[in-house]
Amino acid sequence: FQQFSDTGSRKEHVKITSETKPGFLERLSETSAGMLIGLVTFLLAFYLLFTNEGRALRTAKSLDEGLSLVVPLDSIHSISQQNEGRLVHLAGALSTSKPLFDPSYGLSIHAAKLKRNVEMYQWVEYEDSKEYEENGEIKKETKYSYNTEWKSEVVNSRNFDREIGHKNPSAMAVESFTAVSSNVQVGSFVLSKGLVDKIDDFKQLSLSHLEDPHADVIRGGDYFYHSDNPRRPEVGDLRVSFFYAGLSGDDPYLGSAAKVSLQQFLYFGSSVPNSVTSKYFSLSSKVTVIARQRGDQLVPYHTKSGDVLEILYPGDLSVEEVFQKEHESNSMKTWALRAAGWLSMFVGISLMTRIFYTLVDWFPVVRDLVNVGLKAFALCVASSLSLLTISVGWLFYRPLWALLLALLSIVPILVARARVPPKKQQ
């Protein structure tokens, strides 16, 4: 077993550029362009927040409908015509009709997916900039540093500040790819393309049992190196690794835990019982599926609410566990989009009100006070409008909750008004 490590080289240089400090009219023009961008961002926030609520409630309703209709199958090896067209739940080991191959490296595996990942040793540019004002000019100091690293994408060195001495090849001699089995089953049922797409728990394939596939390829650890000296790679060298998902067969070379456990039994001179062999070598992936039965196929189920149920999780899960996970996923997505909508609205309002900051940016004390005030204003208005938009989205589904949210939306404004001195209110 060999694991090669590289000794990356690093270079750096500093570049200083200067430009005349922009005048008031120029700054005003830039702010006006920012206001237009802010308006677009502000309007998109309304669309995102409103549609997100409709999507979240529709998904929750579809999941509740699915839970009330789903039929657990007694056996995955027999197909009952009584369940034709119905939403069914089953769990079992994955199986594929044919192994997946990579003939270039002599690999073969029974799995739903086999991914070849190719990395090239190449130059990567990093930059760190800072601006400062000197003699009425705005100067920008940028430090460029270059390091050699393994990257799975080709880094275009033409965009470097200094390509000389840091030139990368324009393409890789070997390409990455993912092979997908044309027939993936659970028992007697064939999974749809959408279900197969959900099999994405990739694990790295151990190459310790393989020999070097070609004279110009060297195996080191779990990589194949296209390099004269993998310990000291040069720019343009390649290393190739493999990953699999949805294992559908027994393979004693997959995973170090299986090998170590078996070696422990052999070391102590013990015979390996069938239960242990099964535990460490029956590595077929087990999945839980909820989908519509159509003959011997599992396909998407269209709910009355307008959503599609086509669910796959690794492991053996009950119906209740599957739908609980789906509700949790829907909740996380809903809150993530709410946060994105609020942030979009806050940024939009900040850009649209930036002009007030530009008008007084020549006076430092006033500028700082105005900046704080504008941020507080954007925070309050964005929070209020976000809550109002969410309440409108709920209006047709849950009127009482919508009313409560509408009342809460007034709170930030009331708080802001309460902090304003009485004279300013008059």
C-alpha positions as CSV (number, residue, x, y, z in Angstrom):
1,F,0.0,0.0,0.0
2,Q,1.5,3.4,-1.1
3,Q,0.1,6.8,-0.5
4,F,1.9,9.5,-2.4
5,S,2.1,13.1,-1.2
6,D,3.1,16.1,-3.2
7,T,5.3,19.0,-2.3
8,G,3.4,22.0,-3.8
9,S,5.4,25.1,-4.7
10,R,4.3,28.6,-4.0
11,K,5.2,32.0,-5.6
12,E,3.8,35.5,-5.0
13,H,4.1,39.1,-6.1
14,V,2.4,42.4,-5.2
15,K,0.8,44.8,-7.7
16,I,-0.3,48.3,-6.8
17,T,-2.7,50.3,-9.0
18,S,-4.0,53.8,-8.4
19,E,-6.9,55.9,-9.8
20,T,-8.2,59.4,-9.2
21,K,-10.8,59.6,-6.5
22,P,-14.2,59.8,-8.2
23,G,-16.0,63.1,-8.1
24,F,-19.5,63.7,-6.7
25,L,-21.3,63.3,-10.1
26,E,-19.5,60.1,-10.8
27,R,-20.4,58.6,-7.4
28,L,-24.0,59.8,-7.9
29,S,-24.1,58.0,-11.3
30,E,-22.8,54.8,-9.8
31,T,-25.4,55.0,-7.1
32,S,-28.2,55.5,-9.6
33,A,-27.1,52.3,-11.4
34,G,-27.1,50.5,-8.0
35,M,-30.7,51.8,-7.3
36,L,-31.9,50.1,-10.5
37,I,-30.3,46.8,-9.5
38,G,-31.7,47.3,-6.0
39,L,-35.2,47.7,-7.5
40,V,-35.0,44.5,-9.4
41,T,-33.7,42.6,-6.3
42,F,-36.4,44.1,-4.2
43,L,-39.2,43.0,-6.6
44,L,-37.7,39.5,-7.0
45,A,-37.8,39.1,-3.2
46,F,-41.6,39.5,-3.3
47,Y,-41.9,36.8,-5.9
48,L,-39.6,34.4,-4.1
49,L,-41.3,34.8,-0.7
50,F,-44.8,34.5,-2.1
51,T,-44.2,31.5,-4.3
52,N,-42.2,29.8,-1.6
53,E,-45.2,29.8,0.8
54,G,-47.5,28.3,-1.8
55,R,-44.9,25.6,-2.6
56,A,-44.3,24.8,1.1
57,L,-48.0,24.4,1.8
58,R,-48.7,22.4,-1.4
59,T,-45.8,20.0,-0.6
60,A,-47.0,19.5,3.0
61,K,-50.5,18.8,1.8
62,S,-49.2,16.3,-0.8
63,L,-47.1,14.5,1.9
64,D,-50.2,14.2,4.1
65,E,-52.2,12.9,1.2
66,G,-49.4,10.3,0.4
67,L,-49.2,9.2,4.0
68,S,-52.9,8.5,4.0
69,L,-52.8,6.5,0.8
70,V,-49.5,4.6,0.8
71,V,-49.6,0.8,0.9
72,P,-46.7,-1.2,2.4
73,L,-45.8,-4.2,0.3
74,D,-45.7,-7.6,2.0
75,S,-43.1,-8.9,-0.5
76,I,-40.7,-7.2,-2.9
77,H,-40.3,-10.4,-4.9
78,S,-43.9,-10.8,-6.1
79,I,-46.0,-8.2,-8.0
80,S,-49.6,-7.9,-6.9
81,Q,-52.1,-6.5,-9.5
82,Q,-54.2,-5.2,-6.6
83,N,-51.6,-2.5,-6.1
84,E,-51.5,-1.4,-9.7
85,G,-51.5,2.4,-9.9
86,R,-51.3,2.8,-6.1
87,L,-48.7,4.5,-4.0
88,V,-46.6,1.7,-2.4
89,H,-43.8,1.5,0.2
90,L,-41.0,-1.1,0.0
91,A,-37.5,-1.7,1.3
92,G,-34.8,-4.0,0.1
93,A,-31.4,-4.5,-1.4
94,L,-30.5,-2.9,-4.8
95,S,-29.7,-5.2,-7.7
96,T,-28.4,-4.5,-11.2
97,S,-28.5,-6.8,-14.2
98,K,-25.0,-6.0,-15.5
99,P,-21.8,-4.6,-13.9
100,L,-20.5,-1.2,-14.7
101,F,-17.1,-1.1,-16.4
102,D,-14.2,1.2,-16.9
103,P,-12.1,-0.8,-19.4
104,S,-9.3,1.9,-19.4
105,Y,-8.4,1.0,-15.8
106,G,-9.7,-2.6,-15.6
107,L,-12.5,-1.8,-13.2
108,S,-15.8,-3.6,-12.9
109,I,-18.4,-3.3,-10.2
110,H,-22.1,-4.2,-9.6
111,A,-23.5,-0.8,-8.6
112,A,-26.1,1.7,-9.7
113,K,-23.4,4.3,-10.4
114,L,-19.7,4.4,-11.0
115,K,-17.9,7.7,-11.1
116,R,-14.4,8.4,-12.4
117,N,-12.9,11.5,-10.9
118,V,-9.9,13.0,-12.7
119,E,-7.7,15.6,-11.2
120,M,-4.8,17.6,-12.7
121,Y,-1.9,19.0,-10.9
122,Q,-1.9,22.7,-11.9
123,W,-1.3,26.2,-10.9
124,V,-3.9,28.1,-8.9
125,E,-3.9,31.9,-8.4
126,Y,-5.0,33.5,-5.2
127,E,-5.4,37.2,-4.6
128,D,-5.8,39.4,-1.5
129,S,-6.6,43.1,-2.1
130,K,-6.9,46.2,0.1
131,E,-7.7,49.8,-0.8
132,Y,-6.5,52.9,0.8
133,E,-6.4,56.7,0.0
134,E,-3.2,58.5,-0.5
135,N,-2.5,62.0,-2.0
136,G,-6.1,62.3,-3.2
137,E,-5.9,59.0,-5.1
138,I,-7.5,55.6,-4.3
139,K,-4.8,53.0,-4.4
140,K,-5.4,49.2,-4.6
141,E,-2.7,46.8,-3.4
142,T,-3.2,43.3,-4.6
143,K,-1.0,40.4,-3.5
144,Y,-1.1,37.5,-6.0
145,S,0.1,34.1,-4.9
146,Y,0.4,30.9,-6.9
147,N,0.3,27.4,-5.6
148,T,0.3,24.0,-7.3
149,E,-2.7,21.8,-6.4
150,W,-4.8,18.9,-7.5
151,K,-8.0,20.3,-9.1
152,S,-10.8,18.4,-10.8
153,E,-11.5,21.3,-13.2
154,V,-9.0,22.9,-15.6
155,V,-7.8,26.3,-14.3
156,N,-7.5,28.8,-17.1
157,S,-4.0,30.3,-16.6
158,R,-4.7,33.0,-19.2
159,N,-6.8,34.8,-16.6
160,F,-3.8,35.0,-14.2
161,D,-2.2,38.3,-13.5
162,R,1.1,36.7,-14.4
163,E,0.9,33.6,-16.6
164,I,4.6,33.4,-17.3
165,G,5.9,30.6,-15.1
166,H,2.4,29.5,-14.1
167,K,1.0,28.1,-17.3
168,N,-1.5,25.2,-17.2
169,P,-2.5,22.8,-19.9
170,S,-5.8,23.8,-21.7
171,A,-7.4,20.4,-21.2
172,M,-7.1,17.0,-19.5
173,A,-6.0,13.9,-21.4
174,V,-8.4,11.8,-19.4
175,E,-12.0,13.0,-18.7
176,S,-14.2,12.4,-15.7
177,F,-17.5,10.6,-16.2
178,T,-20.3,8.9,-14.3
179,A,-21.7,5.6,-15.6
180,V,-25.3,4.8,-14.6
181,S,-26.8,1.3,-14.7
182,S,-29.6,0.9,-17.2
183,N,-31.6,-1.4,-14.9
184,V,-31.7,-0.9,-11.2
185,Q,-34.1,-3.0,-9.2
186,V,-35.4,-3.6,-5.7
187,G,-36.6,-7.2,-5.6
188,S,-38.8,-7.6,-8.7
189,F,-39.4,-3.9,-9.1
190,V,-37.5,-1.7,-11.6
191,L,-36.7,1.9,-10.4
192,S,-37.5,4.9,-12.5
193,K,-34.8,7.3,-13.7
194,G,-35.9,9.8,-11.0
195,L,-35.4,7.2,-8.3
196,V,-32.0,6.2,-9.6
197,D,-31.0,9.9,-9.7
198,K,-31.6,9.9,-5.9
199,I,-29.0,7.3,-5.3
200,D,-26.1,9.7,-4.6
201,D,-24.3,8.3,-1.5
202,F,-21.0,7.9,-3.3
203,K,-18.1,6.1,-1.5
204,Q,-14.5,6.0,-2.8
205,L,-13.6,2.7,-4.4
206,S,-10.5,0.9,-2.9
207,L,-7.9,0.2,-5.5
208,S,-5.5,-1.7,-3.2
209,H,-6.3,-5.1,-4.9
210,L,-5.5,-3.8,-8.4
211,E,-2.3,-3.7,-10.4
212,D,-1.1,-0.8,-12.5
213,P,-3.3,-0.9,-15.6
214,H,-0.7,0.5,-18.0
215,A,3.0,1.0,-18.2
216,D,2.6,4.8,-17.9
217,V,0.1,4.6,-15.0
218,I,1.2,4.0,-11.4
219,R,-1.2,3.0,-8.6
220,G,-0.7,4.8,-5.3
221,G,-3.2,4.2,-2.5
222,D,-6.6,4.7,-4.0
223,Y,-5.4,6.7,-7.0
224,F,-4.0,5.9,-10.5
225,Y,-1.3,8.5,-11.3
226,H,-0.4,9.6,-14.8
227,S,3.0,10.8,-13.7
228,D,6.7,9.9,-13.9
229,N,7.0,10.5,-10.2
230,P,3.8,10.7,-8.1
231,R,5.8,11.8,-5.1
232,R,6.9,14.9,-6.9
233,P,4.2,15.6,-9.5
234,E,4.6,18.1,-12.2
235,V,2.1,20.5,-13.7
236,G,-0.1,18.6,-16.1
237,D,0.1,15.3,-14.2
238,L,-3.2,13.5,-13.6
239,R,-4.5,11.3,-10.8
240,V,-7.7,9.2,-11.1
241,S,-10.0,8.0,-8.4
242,F,-13.3,6.1,-8.5
243,F,-16.5,6.3,-6.5
244,Y,-19.5,4.1,-6.4
245,A,-23.1,4.5,-5.3
246,G,-25.9,1.9,-4.9
247,L,-23.8,-1.2,-4.5
248,S,-25.6,-4.2,-5.7
249,G,-23.3,-7.1,-5.1
250,D,-20.8,-8.6,-2.7
251,D,-17.2,-7.4,-2.9
252,P,-14.6,-8.0,-0.2
253,Y,-12.4,-5.2,-1.5
254,L,-14.9,-2.4,-0.8
255,G,-14.3,-0.5,2.4
256,S,-11.4,-0.8,4.9
257,A,-13.8,-1.7,7.8
258,A,-14.7,-5.0,6.1
259,K,-11.2,-6.0,5.4
260,V,-9.9,-5.1,8.9
261,S,-12.7,-6.9,10.6
262,L,-12.0,-10.1,8.6
263,Q,-8.3,-9.9,9.2
264,Q,-8.9,-9.7,13.0
265,F,-10.8,-13.0,12.9
266,L,-8.0,-14.7,10.8
267,Y,-5.3,-13.2,13.0
268,F,-6.6,-14.9,16.1
269,G,-7.0,-18.2,14.3
270,S,-10.8,-18.1,14.5
271,S,-13.0,-19.5,11.8
272,V,-15.3,-17.0,10.3
273,P,-19.0,-17.9,10.9
274,N,-21.6,-17.3,8.3
275,S,-23.2,-14.5,10.3
276,V,-19.9,-12.6,10.3
277,T,-19.2,-13.2,6.6
278,S,-22.7,-11.9,5.9
279,K,-22.2,-8.9,8.1
280,Y,-18.9,-7.8,6.5
281,F,-19.3,-9.0,2.9
282,S,-23.0,-8.6,2.1
283,L,-22.4,-4.9,1.1
284,S,-25.4,-4.4,-1.2
285,S,-27.0,-1.1,-0.5
286,K,-30.5,-1.3,1.1
287,V,-33.0,1.4,0.2
288,T,-36.5,2.4,1.1
289,V,-38.8,3.5,-1.8
290,I,-42.2,5.2,-2.0
291,A,-43.6,5.5,-5.5
292,R,-46.4,4.4,-7.7
293,Q,-46.6,0.8,-8.9
294,R,-47.0,0.5,-12.7
295,G,-46.6,-3.2,-13.6
296,D,-43.1,-4.1,-12.4
297,Q,-41.9,-0.5,-12.4
298,L,-41.9,2.1,-9.7
299,V,-42.7,5.5,-11.2
300,P,-43.7,9.0,-9.9
301,Y,-47.1,9.4,-8.1
302,H,-49.0,12.6,-8.9
303,T,-51.0,13.8,-5.9
304,K,-54.3,15.8,-6.0
305,S,-52.4,18.8,-4.6
306,G,-50.2,18.9,-7.7
307,D,-47.0,17.6,-6.4
308,V,-45.1,14.4,-7.3
309,L,-44.1,11.7,-4.8
310,E,-41.0,9.8,-5.9
311,I,-39.0,9.1,-2.7
312,L,-35.9,7.1,-2.0
313,Y,-33.8,6.9,1.1
314,P,-30.9,4.7,2.0
315,G,-31.6,2.1,4.7
316,D,-34.7,0.3,5.9
317,L,-37.2,3.0,7.0
318,S,-40.9,2.7,8.0
319,V,-43.6,4.7,6.3
320,E,-43.8,7.2,9.1
321,E,-40.0,7.7,9.2
322,V,-39.9,8.4,5.5
323,F,-42.7,11.0,5.6
324,Q,-41.2,12.6,8.7
325,K,-37.9,13.1,6.8
326,E,-39.8,14.6,3.9
327,H,-41.6,17.0,6.2
328,E,-38.3,18.0,7.8
329,S,-36.7,18.5,4.4
330,N,-39.7,20.7,3.3
331,S,-39.4,22.8,6.4
332,M,-35.7,23.3,6.0
333,K,-36.1,24.3,2.4
334,T,-39.0,26.7,3.3
335,W,-36.9,28.5,6.0
336,A,-33.9,28.7,3.7
337,L,-35.9,30.4,0.9
338,R,-37.5,32.7,3.5
339,A,-34.1,33.8,4.7
340,A,-33.0,34.2,1.0
341,G,-36.1,36.3,0.3
342,W,-35.6,38.5,3.3
343,L,-31.9,39.0,2.5
344,S,-32.8,39.9,-1.1
345,M,-35.3,42.5,0.1
346,F,-32.8,43.9,2.6
347,V,-30.1,44.3,-0.1
348,G,-32.6,45.8,-2.5
349,I,-33.7,48.4,0.0
350,S,-30.1,49.2,0.9
351,L,-29.2,49.8,-2.7
352,M,-32.2,51.9,-3.4
353,T,-31.5,54.2,-0.4
354,R,-27.8,54.4,-1.0
355,I,-28.2,57.7,-2.7
356,F,-28.8,59.4,0.7
357,Y,-25.4,58.2,1.8
358,T,-23.8,59.4,-1.4
359,L,-25.3,62.9,-0.9
360,V,-23.5,63.3,2.5
361,D,-20.4,61.1,2.1
362,W,-18.1,64.2,2.0
363,F,-18.9,64.8,5.7
364,P,-17.6,61.9,7.8
365,V,-19.7,62.4,11.0
366,V,-23.0,62.8,9.1
367,R,-22.0,60.0,6.7
368,D,-21.6,57.5,9.5
369,L,-24.9,58.5,11.2
370,V,-26.8,58.3,7.9
371,N,-25.2,54.9,7.1
372,V,-26.4,53.5,10.5
373,G,-29.9,55.0,10.0
374,L,-30.2,53.6,6.5
375,K,-29.2,50.1,7.6
376,A,-31.8,50.2,10.5
377,F,-34.4,51.4,8.0
378,A,-33.7,48.6,5.6
379,L,-33.8,46.1,8.4
380,C,-37.2,47.2,9.7
381,V,-38.8,47.6,6.2
382,A,-37.4,44.3,4.9
383,S,-38.7,42.4,8.0
384,S,-42.1,44.0,7.8
385,L,-42.6,43.5,4.1
386,S,-41.3,39.9,4.3
387,L,-43.8,39.0,7.0
388,L,-46.6,40.7,5.0
389,T,-45.7,38.8,1.9
390,I,-45.6,35.5,3.7
391,S,-48.9,36.3,5.3
392,V,-50.5,36.9,1.9
393,G,-49.0,33.6,0.7
394,W,-50.8,31.9,3.5
395,L,-54.0,33.9,3.2
396,F,-55.8,31.3,0.9
397,Y,-54.6,28.3,2.9
398,R,-54.5,29.3,6.6
399,P,-56.4,32.6,7.2
400,L,-55.8,32.7,11.0
401,W,-52.1,32.3,10.7
402,A,-52.0,34.9,7.9
403,L,-53.7,37.4,10.3
404,L,-51.3,36.7,13.1
405,L,-48.3,37.2,10.7
406,A,-49.8,40.5,9.5
407,L,-50.0,41.7,13.1
408,L,-46.4,40.7,13.7
409,S,-45.3,42.6,10.7
410,I,-46.3,45.9,12.4
411,V,-44.0,45.2,15.4
412,P,-40.7,46.3,13.7
413,I,-42.3,49.6,12.6
414,L,-43.8,50.3,16.1
415,V,-40.4,49.6,17.7
416,A,-38.6,51.9,15.3
417,R,-41.2,54.7,15.9
418,A,-40.9,54.2,19.7
419,R,-37.1,54.9,19.5
420,V,-37.5,58.2,17.6
421,P,-37.3,61.3,19.9
422,P,-40.7,63.1,20.4
423,K,-39.5,66.3,18.7
424,K,-38.7,64.4,15.5
425,Q,-42.2,62.8,15.5
426,Q,-43.7,66.3,15.7
